[in-house]
Amino acid sequence: MSWRNAFGSVLAALFGVQSEANRQRDFNESSPLPYIVVGVVMVTLFVISLLAIVNMVLS
C-alpha cells in the first residue's frame, strides 16, 4: 500500500464515492496506519480551511 493509494481512498471516502473494488482492497491491507494518518491530516486541513473562510467572511 502506498501513501498515494491511501490518500485517494481517504479522499473518496470523505466524498462518499468509494468504489467496491477500492473498499475491498483497502480492507485487505494489513495495516490501517496510512489511512489513519492521511485521514487525520485531511480532516485537520479541512477544519483549518473552514476556519479561514469563516474568518475572511466575518472580517
PDB file of N, CA, C and O in Angstrom:
ATOM      1  N   MET A   1       0.850  -1.179   0.000  1.00  0.00           N
ATOM      2  CA  MET A   1       0.000   0.000   0.000  1.00  0.00           C
ATOM      3  C   MET A   1       0.883   1.225   0.000  1.00  0.00           C
ATOM      4  O   MET A   1       1.773   1.371   0.838  1.00  0.00           O
ATOM      5  N   SER A   2       0.632   2.086  -0.931  1.00  0.00           N
ATOM      6  CA  SER A   2       1.388   3.329  -0.973  1.00  0.00           C
ATOM      7  C   SER A   2       0.574   4.444  -0.332  1.00  0.00           C
ATOM      8  O   SER A   2      -0.644   4.341  -0.182  1.00  0.00           O
ATOM      9  N   TRP A   3       1.264   5.497   0.038  1.00  0.00           N
ATOM     10  CA  TRP A   3       0.591   6.653   0.638  1.00  0.00           C
ATOM     11  C   TRP A   3      -0.325   7.313  -0.383  1.00  0.00           C
ATOM     12  O   TRP A   3      -1.343   7.902  -0.021  1.00  0.00           O
ATOM     13  N   ARG A   4       0.035   7.214  -1.647  1.00  0.00           N
ATOM     14  CA  ARG A   4      -0.790   7.793  -2.709  1.00  0.00           C
ATOM     15  C   ARG A   4      -2.146   7.086  -2.779  1.00  0.00           C
ATOM     16  O   ARG A   4      -3.184   7.734  -2.911  1.00  0.00           O
ATOM     17  N   ASN A   5      -2.129   5.755  -2.691  1.00  0.00           N
ATOM     18  CA  ASN A   5      -3.384   4.997  -2.685  1.00  0.00           C
ATOM     19  C   ASN A   5      -4.209   5.317  -1.448  1.00  0.00           C
ATOM     20  O   ASN A   5      -5.433   5.426  -1.521  1.00  0.00           O
ATOM     21  N   ALA A   6      -3.536   5.467  -0.308  1.00  0.00           N
ATOM     22  CA  ALA A   6      -4.245   5.803   0.924  1.00  0.00           C
ATOM     23  C   ALA A   6      -4.891   7.182   0.799  1.00  0.00           C
ATOM     24  O   ALA A   6      -6.026   7.373   1.235  1.00  0.00           O
ATOM     25  N   PHE A   7      -4.184   8.137   0.210  1.00  0.00           N
ATOM     26  CA  PHE A   7      -4.736   9.472   0.009  1.00  0.00           C
ATOM     27  C   PHE A   7      -5.973   9.417  -0.880  1.00  0.00           C
ATOM     28  O   PHE A   7      -6.991  10.037  -0.570  1.00  0.00           O
ATOM     29  N   GLY A   8      -5.889   8.682  -1.977  1.00  0.00           N
ATOM     30  CA  GLY A   8      -7.029   8.551  -2.886  1.00  0.00           C
ATOM     31  C   GLY A   8      -8.223   7.888  -2.219  1.00  0.00           C
ATOM     32  O   GLY A   8      -9.364   8.298  -2.436  1.00  0.00           O
ATOM     33  N   SER A   9      -7.971   6.875  -1.415  1.00  0.00           N
ATOM     34  CA  SER A   9      -9.058   6.178  -0.738  1.00  0.00           C
ATOM     35  C   SER A   9      -9.714   7.053   0.318  1.00  0.00           C
ATOM     36  O   SER A   9     -10.938   7.061   0.448  1.00  0.00           O
ATOM     37  N   VAL A  10      -8.911   7.786   1.068  1.00  0.00           N
ATOM     38  CA  VAL A  10      -9.462   8.671   2.095  1.00  0.00           C
ATOM     39  C   VAL A  10     -10.240   9.806   1.439  1.00  0.00           C
ATOM     40  O   VAL A  10     -11.318  10.165   1.912  1.00  0.00           O
ATOM     41  N   LEU A  11      -9.722  10.366   0.378  1.00  0.00           N
ATOM     42  CA  LEU A  11     -10.426  11.441  -0.322  1.00  0.00           C
ATOM     43  C   LEU A  11     -11.767  10.954  -0.872  1.00  0.00           C
ATOM     44  O   LEU A  11     -12.779  11.645  -0.751  1.00  0.00           O
ATOM     45  N   ALA A  12     -11.771   9.770  -1.472  1.00  0.00           N
ATOM     46  CA  ALA A  12     -13.021   9.203  -1.989  1.00  0.00           C
ATOM     47  C   ALA A  12     -13.996   8.922  -0.849  1.00  0.00           C
ATOM     48  O   ALA A  12     -15.199   9.141  -0.995  1.00  0.00           O
ATOM     49  N   ALA A  13     -13.496   8.447   0.265  1.00  0.00           N
ATOM     50  CA  ALA A  13     -14.361   8.161   1.407  1.00  0.00           C
ATOM     51  C   ALA A  13     -14.943   9.441   1.998  1.00  0.00           C
ATOM     52  O   ALA A  13     -16.096   9.452   2.428  1.00  0.00           O
ATOM     53  N   LEU A  14     -14.166  10.513   2.025  1.00  0.00           N
ATOM     54  CA  LEU A  14     -14.683  11.780   2.537  1.00  0.00           C
ATOM     55  C   LEU A  14     -15.834  12.309   1.682  1.00  0.00           C
ATOM     56  O   LEU A  14     -16.761  12.932   2.198  1.00  0.00           O
ATOM     57  N   PHE A  15     -15.770  12.060   0.380  1.00  0.00           N
ATOM     58  CA  PHE A  15     -16.843  12.476  -0.515  1.00  0.00           C
ATOM     59  C   PHE A  15     -17.952  11.434  -0.615  1.00  0.00           C
ATOM     60  O   PHE A  15     -19.016  11.711  -1.170  1.00  0.00           O
ATOM     61  N   GLY A  16     -17.709  10.234  -0.080  1.00  0.00           N
ATOM     62  CA  GLY A  16     -18.719   9.189  -0.097  1.00  0.00           C
ATOM     63  C   GLY A  16     -18.870   8.491  -1.427  1.00  0.00           C
ATOM     64  O   GLY A  16     -19.959   8.012  -1.744  1.00  0.00           O
ATOM     65  N   VAL A  17     -17.816   8.418  -2.217  1.00  0.00           N
ATOM     66  CA  VAL A  17     -17.895   7.805  -3.544  1.00  0.00           C
ATOM     67  C   VAL A  17     -16.896   6.656  -3.707  1.00  0.00           C
ATOM     68  O   VAL A  17     -16.440   6.393  -4.819  1.00  0.00           O
ATOM     69  N   GLN A  18     -16.560   5.988  -2.644  1.00  0.00           N
ATOM     70  CA  GLN A  18     -15.600   4.887  -2.685  1.00  0.00           C
ATOM     71  C   GLN A  18     -16.175   3.714  -3.471  1.00  0.00           C
ATOM     72  O   GLN A  18     -17.303   3.296  -3.209  1.00  0.00           O
ATOM     73  N   SER A  19     -15.425   3.176  -4.427  1.00  0.00           N
ATOM     74  CA  SER A  19     -15.898   2.034  -5.209  1.00  0.00           C
ATOM     75  C   SER A  19     -15.738   0.747  -4.391  1.00  0.00           C
ATOM     76  O   SER A  19     -14.934   0.674  -3.462  1.00  0.00           O
ATOM     77  N   GLU A  20     -16.515  -0.242  -4.760  1.00  0.00           N
ATOM     78  CA  GLU A  20     -16.472  -1.524  -4.044  1.00  0.00           C
ATOM     79  C   GLU A  20     -15.095  -2.182  -4.190  1.00  0.00           C
ATOM     80  O   GLU A  20     -14.589  -2.777  -3.239  1.00  0.00           O
ATOM     81  N   ALA A  21     -14.498  -2.079  -5.361  1.00  0.00           N
ATOM     82  CA  ALA A  21     -13.175  -2.680  -5.576  1.00  0.00           C
ATOM     83  C   ALA A  21     -12.131  -2.020  -4.689  1.00  0.00           C
ATOM     84  O   ALA A  21     -11.304  -2.708  -4.092  1.00  0.00           O
ATOM     85  N   ASN A  22     -12.160  -0.695  -4.597  1.00  0.00           N
ATOM     86  CA  ASN A  22     -11.202   0.004  -3.737  1.00  0.00           C
ATOM     87  C   ASN A  22     -11.465  -0.286  -2.264  1.00  0.00           C
ATOM     88  O   ASN A  22     -10.525  -0.418  -1.481  1.00  0.00           O
ATOM     89  N   ARG A  23     -12.725  -0.384  -1.885  1.00  0.00           N
ATOM     90  CA  ARG A  23     -13.055  -0.692  -0.492  1.00  0.00           C
ATOM     91  C   ARG A  23     -12.524  -2.077  -0.119  1.00  0.00           C
ATOM     92  O   ARG A  23     -11.961  -2.255   0.961  1.00  0.00           O
ATOM     93  N   GLN A  24     -12.702  -3.048  -1.002  1.00  0.00           N
ATOM     94  CA  GLN A  24     -12.186  -4.396  -0.747  1.00  0.00           C
ATOM     95  C   GLN A  24     -10.661  -4.381  -0.638  1.00  0.00           C
ATOM     96  O   GLN A  24     -10.092  -5.031   0.239  1.00  0.00           O
ATOM     97  N   ARG A  25     -10.003  -3.642  -1.525  1.00  0.00           N
ATOM     98  CA  ARG A  25      -8.540  -3.536  -1.483  1.00  0.00           C
ATOM     99  C   ARG A  25      -8.080  -2.931  -0.163  1.00  0.00           C
ATOM    100  O   ARG A  25      -7.124  -3.405   0.450  1.00  0.00           O
ATOM    101  N   ASP A  26      -8.776  -1.872   0.270  1.00  0.00           N
ATOM    102  CA  ASP A  26      -8.399  -1.191   1.499  1.00  0.00           C
ATOM    103  C   ASP A  26      -8.573  -2.083   2.724  1.00  0.00           C
ATOM    104  O   ASP A  26      -7.727  -2.083   3.617  1.00  0.00           O
ATOM    105  N   PHE A  27      -9.659  -2.837   2.769  1.00  0.00           N
ATOM    106  CA  PHE A  27      -9.908  -3.680   3.931  1.00  0.00           C
ATOM    107  C   PHE A  27      -9.044  -4.933   3.948  1.00  0.00           C
ATOM    108  O   PHE A  27      -8.956  -5.600   4.979  1.00  0.00           O
ATOM    109  N   ASN A  28      -8.408  -5.267   2.838  1.00  0.00           N
ATOM    110  CA  ASN A  28      -7.497  -6.412   2.799  1.00  0.00           C
ATOM    111  C   ASN A  28      -6.067  -6.034   3.164  1.00  0.00           C
ATOM    112  O   ASN A  28      -5.203  -6.907   3.232  1.00  0.00           O
ATOM    113  N   GLU A  29      -5.805  -4.773   3.397  1.00  0.00           N
ATOM    114  CA  GLU A  29      -4.464  -4.324   3.789  1.00  0.00           C
ATOM    115  C   GLU A  29      -4.171  -4.775   5.211  1.00  0.00           C
ATOM    116  O   GLU A  29      -5.081  -4.939   6.024  1.00  0.00           O
ATOM    117  N   SER A  30      -2.896  -4.973   5.499  1.00  0.00           N
ATOM    118  CA  SER A  30      -2.502  -5.472   6.820  1.00  0.00           C
ATOM    119  C   SER A  30      -2.439  -4.375   7.873  1.00  0.00           C
ATOM    120  O   SER A  30      -2.635  -4.651   9.056  1.00  0.00           O
ATOM    121  N   SER A  31      -2.168  -3.133   7.467  1.00  0.00           N
ATOM    122  CA  SER A  31      -2.008  -2.062   8.446  1.00  0.00           C
ATOM    123  C   SER A  31      -2.919  -0.884   8.113  1.00  0.00           C
ATOM    124  O   SER A  31      -2.924  -0.402   6.980  1.00  0.00           O
ATOM    125  N   PRO A  32      -3.694  -0.417   9.101  1.00  0.00           N
ATOM    126  CA  PRO A  32      -4.547   0.739   8.870  1.00  0.00           C
ATOM    127  C   PRO A  32      -3.822   2.071   9.076  1.00  0.00           C
ATOM    128  O   PRO A  32      -4.419   3.131   8.887  1.00  0.00           O
ATOM    129  N   LEU A  33      -2.546   2.032   9.461  1.00  0.00           N
ATOM    130  CA  LEU A  33      -1.804   3.245   9.800  1.00  0.00           C
ATOM    131  C   LEU A  33      -1.798   4.306   8.698  1.00  0.00           C
ATOM    132  O   LEU A  33      -2.030   5.475   9.007  1.00  0.00           O
ATOM    133  N   PRO A  34      -1.544   3.963   7.423  1.00  0.00           N
ATOM    134  CA  PRO A  34      -1.570   5.020   6.392  1.00  0.00           C
ATOM    135  C   PRO A  34      -2.925   5.711   6.290  1.00  0.00           C
ATOM    136  O   PRO A  34      -2.990   6.924   6.096  1.00  0.00           O
ATOM    137  N   TYR A  35      -3.996   4.950   6.419  1.00  0.00           N
ATOM    138  CA  TYR A  35      -5.340   5.521   6.334  1.00  0.00           C
ATOM    139  C   TYR A  35      -5.628   6.442   7.513  1.00  0.00           C
ATOM    140  O   TYR A  35      -6.246   7.493   7.349  1.00  0.00           O
ATOM    141  N   ILE A  36      -5.185   6.053   8.684  1.00  0.00           N
ATOM    142  CA  ILE A  36      -5.395   6.863   9.883  1.00  0.00           C
ATOM    143  C   ILE A  36      -4.630   8.174   9.774  1.00  0.00           C
ATOM    144  O   ILE A  36      -5.182   9.241  10.040  1.00  0.00           O
ATOM    145  N   VAL A  37      -3.357   8.100   9.382  1.00  0.00           N
ATOM    146  CA  VAL A  37      -2.526   9.302   9.277  1.00  0.00           C
ATOM    147  C   VAL A  37      -3.082  10.249   8.214  1.00  0.00           C
ATOM    148  O   VAL A  37      -3.235  11.444   8.469  1.00  0.00           O
ATOM    149  N   VAL A  38      -3.384   9.727   7.034  1.00  0.00           N
ATOM    150  CA  VAL A  38      -3.902  10.562   5.958  1.00  0.00           C
ATOM    151  C   VAL A  38      -5.265  11.132   6.343  1.00  0.00           C
ATOM    152  O   VAL A  38      -5.550  12.293   6.050  1.00  0.00           O
ATOM    153  N   GLY A  39      -6.103  10.342   6.987  1.00  0.00           N
ATOM    154  CA  GLY A  39      -7.414  10.823   7.414  1.00  0.00           C
ATOM    155  C   GLY A  39      -7.326  11.959   8.408  1.00  0.00           C
ATOM    156  O   GLY A  39      -8.041  12.953   8.279  1.00  0.00           O
ATOM    157  N   VAL A  40      -6.460  11.829   9.398  1.00  0.00           N
ATOM    158  CA  VAL A  40      -6.292  12.889  10.391  1.00  0.00           C
ATOM    159  C   VAL A  40      -5.762  14.162   9.738  1.00  0.00           C
ATOM    160  O   VAL A  40      -6.235  15.257  10.042  1.00  0.00           O
ATOM    161  N   VAL A  41      -4.793  14.029   8.851  1.00  0.00           N
ATOM    162  CA  VAL A  41      -4.225  15.199   8.176  1.00  0.00           C
ATOM    163  C   VAL A  41      -5.281  15.893   7.314  1.00  0.00           C
ATOM    164  O   VAL A  41      -5.396  17.118   7.333  1.00  0.00           O
ATOM    165  N   MET A  42      -6.047  15.109   6.562  1.00  0.00           N
ATOM    166  CA  MET A  42      -7.043  15.711   5.672  1.00  0.00           C
ATOM    167  C   MET A  42      -8.178  16.371   6.442  1.00  0.00           C
ATOM    168  O   MET A  42      -8.646  17.439   6.047  1.00  0.00           O
ATOM    169  N   VAL A  43      -8.625  15.768   7.518  1.00  0.00           N
ATOM    170  CA  VAL A  43      -9.689  16.381   8.326  1.00  0.00           C
ATOM    171  C   VAL A  43      -9.165  17.650   8.990  1.00  0.00           C
ATOM    172  O   VAL A  43      -9.888  18.643   9.076  1.00  0.00           O
ATOM    173  N   THR A  44      -7.926  17.631   9.459  1.00  0.00           N
ATOM    174  CA  THR A  44      -7.327  18.820  10.059  1.00  0.00           C
ATOM    175  C   THR A  44      -7.237  19.958   9.040  1.00  0.00           C
ATOM    176  O   THR A  44      -7.573  21.099   9.357  1.00  0.00           O
ATOM    177  N   LEU A  45      -6.792  19.657   7.833  1.00  0.00           N
ATOM    178  CA  LEU A  45      -6.728  20.675   6.784  1.00  0.00           C
ATOM    179  C   LEU A  45      -8.114  21.201   6.429  1.00  0.00           C
ATOM    180  O   LEU A  45      -8.272  22.392   6.164  1.00  0.00           O
ATOM    181  N   PHE A  46      -9.107  20.337   6.421  1.00  0.00           N
ATOM    182  CA  PHE A  46     -10.477  20.749   6.136  1.00  0.00           C
ATOM    183  C   PHE A  46     -10.983  21.719   7.198  1.00  0.00           C
ATOM    184  O   PHE A  46     -11.581  22.743   6.867  1.00  0.00           O
ATOM    185  N   VAL A  47     -10.751  21.408   8.458  1.00  0.00           N
ATOM    186  CA  VAL A  47     -11.196  22.281   9.554  1.00  0.00           C
ATOM    187  C   VAL A  47     -10.471  23.615   9.497  1.00  0.00           C
ATOM    188  O   VAL A  47     -11.094  24.662   9.676  1.00  0.00           O
ATOM    189  N   ILE A  48      -9.169  23.597   9.251  1.00  0.00           N
ATOM    190  CA  ILE A  48      -8.397  24.844   9.162  1.00  0.00           C
ATOM    191  C   ILE A  48      -8.902  25.708   8.009  1.00  0.00           C
ATOM    192  O   ILE A  48      -9.019  26.926   8.143  1.00  0.00           O
ATOM    193  N   SER A  49      -9.201  25.067   6.871  1.00  0.00           N
ATOM    194  CA  SER A  49      -9.703  25.851   5.734  1.00  0.00           C
ATOM    195  C   SER A  49     -11.086  26.430   6.029  1.00  0.00           C
ATOM    196  O   SER A  49     -11.368  27.560   5.628  1.00  0.00           O
ATOM    197  N   LEU A  50     -11.945  25.697   6.712  1.00  0.00           N
ATOM    198  CA  LEU A  50     -13.244  26.243   7.098  1.00  0.00           C
ATOM    199  C   LEU A  50     -13.091  27.426   8.045  1.00  0.00           C
ATOM    200  O   LEU A  50     -13.787  28.431   7.900  1.00  0.00           O
ATOM    201  N   LEU A  51     -12.192  27.317   9.007  1.00  0.00           N
ATOM    202  CA  LEU A  51     -11.944  28.429   9.926  1.00  0.00           C
ATOM    203  C   LEU A  51     -11.422  29.649   9.178  1.00  0.00           C
ATOM    204  O   LEU A  51     -11.822  30.773   9.479  1.00  0.00           O
ATOM    205  N   ALA A  52     -10.545  29.447   8.218  1.00  0.00           N
ATOM    206  CA  ALA A  52     -10.007  30.568   7.439  1.00  0.00           C
ATOM    207  C   ALA A  52     -11.108  31.236   6.620  1.00  0.00           C
ATOM    208  O   ALA A  52     -11.162  32.464   6.543  1.00  0.00           O
ATOM    209  N   ILE A  53     -11.979  30.445   6.011  1.00  0.00           N
ATOM    210  CA  ILE A  53     -13.081  31.014   5.235  1.00  0.00           C
ATOM    211  C   ILE A  53     -14.028  31.806   6.116  1.00  0.00           C
ATOM    212  O   ILE A  53     -14.448  32.901   5.743  1.00  0.00           O
ATOM    213  N   VAL A  54     -14.370  31.272   7.277  1.00  0.00           N
ATOM    214  CA  VAL A  54     -15.266  31.970   8.199  1.00  0.00           C
ATOM    215  C   VAL A  54     -14.627  33.273   8.673  1.00  0.00           C
ATOM    216  O   VAL A  54     -15.307  34.296   8.754  1.00  0.00           O
ATOM    217  N   ASN A  55     -13.346  33.251   8.984  1.00  0.00           N
ATOM    218  CA  ASN A  55     -12.667  34.464   9.411  1.00  0.00           C
ATOM    219  C   ASN A  55     -12.625  35.520   8.301  1.00  0.00           C
ATOM    220  O   ASN A  55     -12.756  36.711   8.582  1.00  0.00           O
ATOM    221  N   MET A  56     -12.444  35.100   7.054  1.00  0.00           N
ATOM    222  CA  MET A  56     -12.448  36.048   5.939  1.00  0.00           C
ATOM    223  C   MET A  56     -13.840  36.656   5.745  1.00  0.00           C
ATOM    224  O   MET A  56     -13.963  37.849   5.468  1.00  0.00           O
ATOM    225  N   VAL A  57     -14.865  35.856   5.886  1.00  0.00           N
ATOM    226  CA  VAL A  57     -16.227  36.346   5.683  1.00  0.00           C
ATOM    227  C   VAL A  57     -16.626  37.304   6.803  1.00  0.00           C
ATOM    228  O   VAL A  57     -17.299  38.304   6.552  1.00  0.00           O
ATOM    229  N   LEU A  58     -16.222  37.008   8.020  1.00  0.00           N
ATOM    230  CA  LEU A  58     -16.612  37.842   9.154  1.00  0.00           C
ATOM    231  C   LEU A  58     -15.746  39.086   9.302  1.00  0.00           C
ATOM    232  O   LEU A  58     -16.101  39.990  10.059  1.00  0.00           O
ATOM    233  N   SER A  59     -14.641  39.154   8.612  1.00  0.00           N
ATOM    234  CA  SER A  59     -13.742  40.326   8.731  1.00  0.00           C
ATOM    235  C   SER A  59     -14.197  41.464   7.861  1.00  0.00           C
ATOM    236  O   SER A  59     -13.560  42.518   7.841  1.00  0.00           O
TER     237      SER A  59
END
